[in-house]
Amino acid sequence: MNLHEYQGKELLSTYGVAIQRGKLAHTVEEAVSGKKKLKAETGTQFCVVKAQIHAGGRGKVGGEKKKKNVDD
């Protein structure tokens, strides 16, 4: 079964497993909007932007970037 992280989190949350909050975005505009919504809901100043693809192995492709503000 091929699942992206966000899909796995959705599945786990339906069974009551506690997960970190996140927003799915396909564009920069959606990412900025999602960050603003998470800040309003949780008060966090930080976010992590993750690129996710099915690559056949953990950590081989994709990326993560921790950002302090929307301009970053």
Stockholm file with secondary structure:
# STOCKHOLM 1.0

chainA/1-72         MNLHEYQGKELLSTYGVAIQRGKLAHTVEEAVSGKKKLKAETGTQFCVVKAQIHAGGRGKVGGEKKKKNVDD
#=GR chainA/1-72 SS CCCCHHHHHHHHHHTTCCCCCCCCCSSHHHHHHHHHHHHHHHCCSCEEEEECCCCSSTTSSCEEEEESSTTC
#=GC SS_cons        CCCCHHHHHHHHHHTTCCCCCCCCCSSHHHHHHHHHHHHHHHCCSCEEEEECCCCSSTTSSCEEEEESSTTC
//
